[in-house]
Amino acid sequence: MSTSSAVDRAFRSALYDTGDDTLDTGASLLAADPTADAELARRGEDFVAAAWQRGWQPADVVRVVRRELEEAHVRLAGSLILAQARRDGRTRGARWEAQLAELRAEEPAPRGDRFSYATAVLELYRLLLRLPALEPLDEAAGASPSGGREQRPESRMLGRIRALLAKAEATGFPEEAEALSAKAQELMARHSVDEALLAARTPAAEGPDAVRIGVEPPYEQAKAVLLDAVASANHCRAVWNEAFGFSTVVGFAPDLEAVELLFTSLLVQATTAMTKAEAAQRAGGRKRTKTFRQAFLAAYAHRVGERLAAAAAEVPVGGDLLPVLASREVAVGERVERLFPSTTSTRLRGVDDVAGWEEGSRAAEEAVAATRRRLGRRR
């Protein structure tokens, strides 16, 4: 029996029939034929390439594999993605390359015995084969001929923002975290205005971009609300895909960078504050941890959204910049409409814990400063 026919027989048994018995049969066929390994890997790379054609990106595939399968499958997927990238040889832009770089930093999956390895590979291929089409994100006015954004070095401003947020996450003092987060938000708003002015003076300014940001369980609905609030405050729009655990955020590149930074930092701060508040509740004899956490994060997202929106409304904008910001808002809205011609709204579910809501609101007050200097003033 040829190598190709052995793989074909294993695939017919395991990939196109989802029963456990058929999976075992396919894995047995592959385990018995060591010469099939190269063909098996090549077919897997083809499945990965097909996922790219359906709008998926490396981080998306890794995320869904982690949600649906085990850590061994995640490592197998990473190795497969890197192998496909080497074979493909195409440059797809800075964000894509950054996702590949994260995979290169991971340890490869241990192979184990042939039957276990073949079983894991076939389980992964089953998932890859059934991935639906996603909205393609590489359409943009400033896209490079290779299909992605040109590489942009990180600005000194974003470096400062990143450092401030790292300090806010690390400190054990709420007042210090509040001050550091406030300064970071101020720099983000100033950075966005500066970039908008620069774009207004540049005839070939880039259009809005789109990125997918993972919204991981548990309590992903509240986390998606938090991401939406951060996106709205930074001139972006977010659309949540509950089934696959991510939100697609649309906006101009500097604003998207700010959204990713601030969302990640606020999530870290929320988790830290929630853990402390929960410990205090347990010390008082309380045991309903799940409902407390759900309400805590929902309140945190709600209150942070209110405060970020209020802060954004206070930013002074010169008359010469108003048309630029208005045109950017229209461009972002049009890109969202092209990507998502129909969307639905959803409401937070299961938020009925008063103590959790109160503690989450209090944590949000500490995460975002109550007062800020006028952004028009420069030191």
Secondary structure by P-SEA (a helix, b strand, c coil): ccaaaaaaaaaaaccccccaaaaaaaaaaaaacccaaaaaaaaaaaaaaaaaaacccaaaaaaaaaacccaaaaaaaaaaaaaaaaaacccccaaaaaaaaaaaaccccccccaaaaaaaaaaaaaaaaacccccccccccccccccccccccccaaaaaaaaaaaaaaccccaaaaaaaaaaaaaaaaaaaaaaaaaaaaccccccbbbbbbbbcccaaaaaaaaaaaaaaaacbbbbbbcccbbbbbbccaaaaaaaaaaaaaaaaaaaaaaaaaaaaaaaacccaaaaaaaaaaaaaaaaaaaaaaaaaaaccccccaaaaaaaaaaaaaaaaaaaccbbbbbcccccccaaaaaaaaaaaaaacccccccccccc
